[in-house]
Amino acid sequence: MLPAPFTPDFLSRLEALRLRTRKEVLGSRQGSYSSPRRGTSLEFADYRRYAPGDELRYVDWGIFARTDRLYVKLFREEVDLFVYLFIDASGSMSYPSATQKFTRAWQVGLALAYVVLANHDHVKIHFLRDGASFPASPFYRGRHRIIDCLDFVSSIAPGGSLELVRSLGEHLKRIRRPGKAIVLSDFLMPPASYQQGLNLLRSFNLDISIIQVLSHQEMDPPFPRGELALLDIEGEAEIRLRWTPQMRSEYQENLARHNRELRSFSHQEGISVSLYVTDQEVSEFVLKALPTIGLFK
């Protein structure tokens, strides 16, 4: 049974969506996305001059009437889309609790998986974290496989640290087809770390979108004024400090600067990016925020 956000109305609205990809993709069968191969689908691509042997049914007689020259229409073959969902499963995704952050992240991922499955395309889910294993699902196809997606994502608990480029590198060893990559993470790491990771994805001919997932408590820490001992949830180092209104303002300024740098880098590299603060309903974020970054057709 699907979790609470996935009401019949939400599922119905997800079924009306299609992922947009800005790169041409190659698939294994005819489907609904453009390939650079020339085919016989109904999606017009271009014209070229007629050559002996071309089928007359593809001649554009309208152009011939205007120019007295023969041109044939070219069409793009439509193929399947392969979508790779990368979900951060490191310890920082459990603040202030796994339910409030990590679960929300995979629920957004599950909604995107349903969009893919409802369009009879292929989706594969990868969890990002350090360690000896790098959890990844098989490819799923067909809307009935949403339960398999749910079983897989709900079997993972966040924990440990994350070296993004290393974890992505391990997963990319198993990726053979170009397609669409969507990364869900808090991206609370040095800029060099996420830049290296996202550049690695780009080198695999993947069209990339990222969703930065932050809890409300990370946007506006609810710490009481006074002496605090803070524990690094991934490294377990303890930091002692005196929390004041000035420190709160400095923290929020630093976080805002970090997020701006992430957006700036993403835009420069042609990566669409959205911020999801987890006190917002999953359905509202998916249906209202994600269309504004061009994720859907």
Residue pairs with C-beta under 8 A, 6 or more apart in sequence:
2 11
2 110
2 146
2 147
2 150
3 107
3 150
5 107
5 111
5 281
5 282
5 283
6 110
6 111
6 114
7 283
10 111
10 283
10 287
11 114
13 283
13 287
14 111
14 114
14 115
14 118
14 286
15 114
15 115
15 118
15 143
17 115
17 296
17 297
18 32
18 115
18 119
18 296
18 297
19 81
19 83
19 112
19 115
19 116
19 119
19 121
19 180
19 295
19 296
19 297
20 294
20 295
20 296
20 297
21 33
21 81
21 179
21 180
21 207
22 207
22 270
23 178
23 205
23 206
23 207
24 34
24 35
24 36
24 76
25 33
25 34
25 35
25 79
25 81
25 82
25 178
25 179
25 180
25 207
26 35
26 36
26 37
26 79
26 177
26 178
27 33
27 35
27 79
27 80
27 81
27 82
27 177
28 79
28 80
29 79
29 80
30 39
30 41
30 77
30 78
30 79
30 80
31 78
31 79
31 80
31 81
31 119
31 120
31 121
32 78
32 80
32 81
32 119
32 120
32 121
33 78
33 79
33 80
33 81
33 121
34 43
34 45
34 76
34 77
34 78
34 79
35 76
35 77
35 78
35 79
36 76
37 76
37 77
38 45
38 74
38 75
38 76
38 77
39 75
39 76
39 77
39 78
40 75
40 77
41 75
41 76
41 77
41 78
42 75
43 75
43 76
43 78
44 73
44 74
44 75
44 76
45 74
45 75
45 76
46 73
46 74
47 60
47 63
47 71
47 72
47 73
47 74
48 71
48 72
48 74
49 69
49 70
49 71
49 72
50 59
50 69
50 70
50 71
50 72
54 72
55 72
58 72
58 73
59 70
59 71
59 72
59 73
60 71
60 72
60 73
63 69
63 71
64 70
64 71
80 120
80 121
80 122
81 116
81 119
81 121
81 122
81 179
81 180
82 121
82 122
82 123
82 124
82 139
82 177
82 178
82 179
82 180
83 112
83 113
83 116
83 121
83 122
83 123
83 124
83 179
83 180
83 181
83 182
84 123
84 124
84 126
84 171
84 175
84 179
84 180
84 181
84 182
84 206
85 109
85 112
85 113
85 123
85 124
85 125
85 126
85 182
85 184
86 126
86 127
86 128
86 168
86 171
86 181
86 182
86 183
86 184
86 185
87 105
87 106
87 109
87 125
87 126
87 127
87 128
87 153
87 184
87 185
88 105
88 127
88 128
88 129
88 158
88 162
88 183
88 184
88 185
88 186
88 213
89 102
89 127
89 128
89 129
89 135
89 156
89 157
89 158
89 159
90 128
90 129
90 130
90 158
90 159
90 160
90 161
90 162
90 234
91 158
91 159
91 160
91 161
91 233
91 234
92 158
92 162
92 186
92 188
92 233
92 234
93 101
93 102
93 105
93 158
93 185
93 186
93 213
94 101
94 102
94 158
94 159
94 233
95 101
95 215
95 217
95 218
95 233
96 215
96 217
98 157
98 158
100 215
100 217
100 278
101 186
101 213
101 214
101 215
101 278
102 157
102 158
104 213
104 276
104 278
104 282
105 184
105 185
105 211
105 213
105 276
105 278
106 153
106 154
106 156
106 184
107 282
108 184
108 211
108 213
108 276
108 282
108 285
108 286
109 125
109 153
109 182
109 184
110 146
110 149
110 150
110 153
111 282
111 283
111 286
112 123
112 182
112 286
113 123
113 125
113 140
113 146
113 149
114 143
114 146
114 149
115 296
116 122
116 123
117 123
117 140
117 141
117 142
117 143
117 145
117 146
117 149
118 143
120 141
120 142
121 141
122 139
122 140
122 141
122 179
123 139
123 140
123 141
123 149
124 136
124 137
124 138
124 139
124 140
125 136
125 137
125 149
125 152
125 153
126 134
126 135
126 136
126 137
126 171
127 134
127 135
127 136
127 156
128 134
128 162
128 164
128 167
128 168
128 171
128 183
128 185
129 158
129 159
129 160
129 161
129 162
129 167
130 160
130 161
130 162
130 163
130 166
130 167
131 160
134 167
134 170
134 171
135 156
136 171
136 174
137 148
137 149
137 152
140 146
140 148
140 149
160 234
161 234
161 235
162 185
162 189
162 234
163 193
164 185
164 189
164 193
164 194
164 196
164 197
165 193
165 196
165 197
165 200
168 197
168 200
168 201
169 200
172 200
172 201
172 204
175 204
178 204
178 205
178 206
179 206
179 207
180 206
180 207
180 208
180 209
181 201
181 204
181 206
181 207
181 208
181 209
182 208
182 209
182 210
182 211
183 198
183 201
183 208
183 209
183 210
183 211
184 210
184 211
184 213
185 194
185 210
185 211
185 212
185 213
186 212
186 213
186 214
186 218
187 194
187 210
187 212
187 262
188 218
188 258
191 258
191 261
191 262
191 265
194 262
194 265
195 265
198 208
198 210
198 265
198 266
198 269
198 271
199 269
201 208
202 208
202 269
202 271
208 269
208 270
208 271
208 272
209 271
209 272
209 273
209 274
209 293
209 295
210 262
210 266
210 271
210 272
210 273
210 274
211 273
211 274
211 275
211 276
211 290
212 259
212 262
212 273
212 274
212 275
212 276
213 276
213 278
214 275
214 276
214 277
214 278
215 277
215 278
215 279
216 277
216 278
216 279
218 255
219 252
219 255
219 277
220 252
221 243
221 248
221 251
223 243
223 248
224 243
225 243
225 244
225 245
226 242
226 243
227 240
227 241
227 242
227 243
228 240
228 241
228 242
228 243
229 238
229 239
229 240
230 238
230 239
230 240
230 241
231 237
231 238
231 239
232 238
232 239
241 247
259 275
262 273
263 273
265 271
266 272
266 273
267 273
272 293
272 294
272 295
273 293
274 289
274 290
274 292
274 293
274 295
276 285
276 289
280 289
290 296
